[in-house]
Amino acid sequence: MAVGVKVRNNEDIDRALKRFRRQVNRSRVLQEYRQNMTYMKPSEEKRLEEKRSRRRRHRQRKRGDNRKRK
């Protein structure tokens, strides 16, 4: 995943840096990096995913959103 920004003619370096940061955030490079920094046992991953799923279902019920998501 290569993320890069070419500085345009007469473009301020701060503006180019802002575009670069935005692209990095959208590509989720840092999120993947941080996630892979530590090892998580498969059982912990499963438990965490179940917890996220419960919270997601709870929020959907609270909103009254009963349709299924992909």
KAGIKA-V514504 format. One record per backbone hydrogen bond with DSSP energy under -1.0 kcal/mol. NH is the residue of the N-H (numbers start at 1). CO is the residue of the C=O. E is the energy in kcal/mol with one decimal. If there is no record, write none. Layout:
# KAGIKA-V514504
nh | co | e
NH | CO | E
NH | CO | E
This chain:
# KAGIKA-V514504
nh | co | e
11 | 8 | -1.7
16 | 12 | -1.8
17 | 13 | -2.4
18 | 14 | -2.0
19 | 15 | -2.1
20 | 16 | -2.3
21 | 17 | -2.5
22 | 18 | -2.1
23 | 19 | -2.2
24 | 20 | -2.4
25 | 21 | -2.4
26 | 22 | -2.3
27 | 23 | -2.1
29 | 24 | -1.1
32 | 28 | -2.0
33 | 29 | -2.3
34 | 30 | -2.8
35 | 31 | -2.1
36 | 32 | -2.1
45 | 41 | -2.3
46 | 42 | -2.3
47 | 43 | -2.2
48 | 44 | -2.6
49 | 45 | -2.5
50 | 46 | -2.3
51 | 47 | -2.1
52 | 48 | -2.4
53 | 49 | -2.3
54 | 50 | -2.4
55 | 51 | -2.2
56 | 52 | -2.5
57 | 53 | -2.7
58 | 54 | -2.5
59 | 55 | -2.5
60 | 56 | -2.2
61 | 57 | -2.5
62 | 58 | -2.4
63 | 59 | -2.0
64 | 60 | -1.2
65 | 60 | -2.6
